[in-house]
Amino acid sequence: MISLGVCIFSILFGFILFKYPPENINSTYGYRTPFAMKNQDTWNVSQKCGGISMMLFGCINGILGIWAIIQPLGINNGKVQLLFLLTGAVVMIVIDEIYLRKLFNKDGSKRNRY
Protein backbone atom coordinates (compact mmCIF):
# COMPACT_ATOMS: atom_id res chain seq x y z
CA MET A 1 0.00 0.00 0.00
CA ILE A 2 2.95 2.33 0.54
CA SER A 3 3.83 2.19 -3.15
CA LEU A 4 0.30 3.01 -4.27
CA GLY A 5 0.19 6.12 -2.09
CA VAL A 6 3.60 7.20 -3.32
CA CYS A 7 2.50 6.42 -6.87
CA ILE A 8 -0.45 8.80 -6.70
CA PHE A 9 1.60 11.51 -4.98
CA SER A 10 4.50 11.20 -7.44
CA ILE A 11 2.33 11.31 -10.54
CA LEU A 12 0.32 14.26 -9.24
CA PHE A 13 3.30 16.27 -8.02
CA GLY A 14 5.33 15.38 -11.13
CA PHE A 15 2.51 16.64 -13.34
CA ILE A 16 2.27 19.87 -11.36
CA LEU A 17 6.04 20.32 -11.51
CA PHE A 18 6.09 19.69 -15.26
CA LYS A 19 3.02 21.75 -16.15
CA TYR A 20 3.46 24.58 -13.62
CA PRO A 21 7.17 24.74 -12.74
CA PRO A 22 8.33 27.40 -10.30
CA GLU A 23 9.53 30.38 -12.30
CA ASN A 24 12.30 31.47 -9.96
CA ILE A 25 14.91 29.57 -8.01
CA ASN A 26 13.59 28.97 -4.51
CA SER A 27 14.21 26.73 -1.53
CA THR A 28 10.60 25.62 -1.08
CA TYR A 29 9.13 24.08 -4.21
CA GLY A 30 10.61 22.25 -7.18
CA TYR A 31 13.49 19.96 -8.08
CA ARG A 32 16.16 21.41 -5.79
CA THR A 33 19.68 20.09 -6.01
CA PRO A 34 22.79 22.28 -5.85
CA PHE A 35 23.39 21.85 -9.58
CA ALA A 36 19.77 22.57 -10.48
CA MET A 37 19.96 25.81 -8.50
CA LYS A 38 23.16 27.09 -10.20
CA ASN A 39 21.32 29.57 -12.40
CA GLN A 40 17.98 30.19 -14.07
CA ASP A 41 18.79 28.03 -17.13
CA THR A 42 19.66 24.95 -15.08
CA TRP A 43 16.63 25.62 -12.89
CA ASN A 44 14.20 25.74 -15.82
CA VAL A 45 15.49 22.54 -17.41
CA SER A 46 15.65 20.68 -14.11
CA GLN A 47 12.02 21.46 -13.29
CA LYS A 48 10.74 19.93 -16.54
CA CYS A 49 13.12 16.98 -16.29
CA GLY A 50 12.28 16.43 -12.62
CA GLY A 51 8.55 16.49 -13.34
CA ILE A 52 8.83 13.91 -16.11
CA SER A 53 11.04 11.60 -14.08
CA MET A 54 8.75 11.91 -11.07
CA MET A 55 5.73 10.88 -13.15
CA LEU A 56 7.67 7.91 -14.56
CA PHE A 57 8.84 6.98 -11.06
CA GLY A 58 5.23 7.12 -9.87
CA CYS A 59 4.05 4.81 -12.64
CA ILE A 60 6.84 2.29 -12.07
CA ASN A 61 6.33 2.40 -8.31
CA GLY A 62 2.59 1.85 -8.80
CA ILE A 63 3.21 -1.21 -10.96
CA LEU A 64 5.63 -2.61 -8.39
CA GLY A 65 3.17 -1.84 -5.61
CA ILE A 66 0.35 -3.69 -7.36
CA TRP A 67 2.72 -6.59 -8.03
CA ALA A 68 3.69 -6.70 -4.34
CA ILE A 69 0.01 -6.88 -3.36
CA ILE A 70 -0.92 -9.52 -5.96
CA GLN A 71 2.16 -11.68 -5.40
CA PRO A 72 2.69 -11.64 -1.64
CA LEU A 73 6.21 -12.63 -0.72
CA GLY A 74 7.27 -14.59 2.32
CA ILE A 75 8.86 -11.42 3.67
CA ASN A 76 7.26 -8.20 4.82
CA ASN A 77 5.62 -6.47 1.82
CA GLY A 78 6.01 -3.09 3.51
CA LYS A 79 9.77 -3.49 3.58
CA VAL A 80 9.87 -4.57 -0.07
CA GLN A 81 7.76 -1.59 -1.11
CA LEU A 82 9.94 0.75 0.93
CA LEU A 83 13.00 -0.69 -0.81
CA PHE A 84 11.35 -0.02 -4.21
CA LEU A 85 10.57 3.52 -3.10
CA LEU A 86 14.05 4.38 -1.89
CA THR A 87 15.81 2.74 -4.83
CA GLY A 88 13.54 4.49 -7.31
CA ALA A 89 14.05 7.89 -5.69
CA VAL A 90 17.83 7.55 -5.81
CA VAL A 91 17.77 6.35 -9.43
CA MET A 92 15.47 9.22 -10.39
CA ILE A 93 17.82 11.83 -8.93
CA VAL A 94 20.92 10.22 -10.47
CA ILE A 95 19.34 10.11 -13.94
CA ASP A 96 18.18 13.73 -13.68
CA GLU A 97 21.62 14.90 -12.58
CA ILE A 98 23.36 12.99 -15.39
CA TYR A 99 20.99 14.61 -17.88
CA LEU A 100 21.67 18.08 -16.48
CA ARG A 101 25.42 17.53 -16.64
CA LYS A 102 25.13 16.52 -20.29
CA LEU A 103 23.41 19.82 -21.07
CA PHE A 104 25.40 22.15 -18.80
CA ASN A 105 29.02 22.71 -17.74
CA LYS A 106 30.02 22.57 -14.07
CA ASP A 107 29.51 26.31 -13.73
CA GLY A 108 25.95 26.05 -15.10
CA SER A 109 26.67 27.48 -18.55
CA LYS A 110 25.22 25.64 -21.54
CA ARG A 111 27.52 23.20 -23.28
CA ASN A 112 28.43 23.91 -26.87
CA ARG A 113 26.91 21.45 -29.30
CA TYR A 114 29.33 20.19 -31.94
C-alpha positions in Angstrom: 0.0 0.0 0.0 3.0 2.3 0.5 3.8 2.2 -3.1 0.3 3.0 -4.3 0.2 6.1 -2.1 3.6 7.2 -3.3 2.5 6.4 -6.9 -0.4 8.8 -6.7 1.6 11.5 -5.0 4.5 11.2 -7.4 2.3 11.3 -10.5 0.3 14.3 -9.2 3.3 16.3 -8.0 5.3 15.4 -11.1 2.5 16.6 -13.3 2.3 19.9 -11.4 6.0 20.3 -11.5 6.1 19.7 -15.3 3.0 21.7 -16.1 3.5 24.6 -13.6 7.2 24.7 -12.7 8.3 27.4 -10.3 9.5 30.4 -12.3 12.3 31.5 -10.0 14.9 29.6 -8.0 13.6 29.0 -4.5 14.2 26.7 -1.5 10.6 25.6 -1.1 9.1 24.1 -4.2 10.6 22.3 -7.2 13.5 20.0 -8.1 16.2 21.4 -5.8 19.7 20.1 -6.0 22.8 22.3 -5.8 23.4 21.8 -9.6 19.8 22.6 -10.5 20.0 25.8 -8.5 23.2 27.1 -10.2 21.3 29.6 -12.4 18.0 30.2 -14.1 18.8 28.0 -17.1 19.7 24.9 -15.1 16.6 25.6 -12.9 14.2 25.7 -15.8 15.5 22.5 -17.4 15.6 20.7 -14.1 12.0 21.5 -13.3 10.7 19.9 -16.5 13.1 17.0 -16.3 12.3 16.4 -12.6 8.6 16.5 -13.3 8.8 13.9 -16.1 11.0 11.6 -14.1 8.8 11.9 -11.1 5.7 10.9 -13.2 7.7 7.9 -14.6 8.8 7.0 -11.1 5.2 7.1 -9.9 4.0 4.8 -12.6 6.8 2.3 -12.1 6.3 2.4 -8.3 2.6 1.9 -8.8 3.2 -1.2 -11.0 5.6 -2.6 -8.4 3.2 -1.8 -5.6 0.4 -3.7 -7.4 2.7 -6.6 -8.0 3.7 -6.7 -4.3 0.0 -6.9 -3.4 -0.9 -9.5 -6.0 2.2 -11.7 -5.4 2.7 -11.6 -1.6 6.2 -12.6 -0.7 7.3 -14.6 2.3 8.9 -11.4 3.7 7.3 -8.2 4.8 5.6 -6.5 1.8 6.0 -3.1 3.5 9.8 -3.5 3.6 9.9 -4.6 -0.1 7.8 -1.6 -1.1 9.9 0.8 0.9 13.0 -0.7 -0.8 11.3 0.0 -4.2 10.6 3.5 -3.1 14.1 4.4 -1.9 15.8 2.7 -4.8 13.5 4.5 -7.3 14.0 7.9 -5.7 17.8 7.5 -5.8 17.8 6.3 -9.4 15.5 9.2 -10.4 17.8 11.8 -8.9 20.9 10.2 -10.5 19.3 10.1 -13.9 18.2 13.7 -13.7 21.6 14.9 -12.6 23.4 13.0 -15.4 21.0 14.6 -17.9 21.7 18.1 -16.5 25.4 17.5 -16.6 25.1 16.5 -20.3 23.4 19.8 -21.1 25.4 22.2 -18.8 29.0 22.7 -17.7 30.0 22.6 -14.1 29.5 26.3 -13.7 26.0 26.1 -15.1 26.7 27.5 -18.6 25.2 25.6 -21.5 27.5 23.2 -23.3 28.4 23.9 -26.9 26.9 21.4 -29.3 29.3 20.2 -31.9 
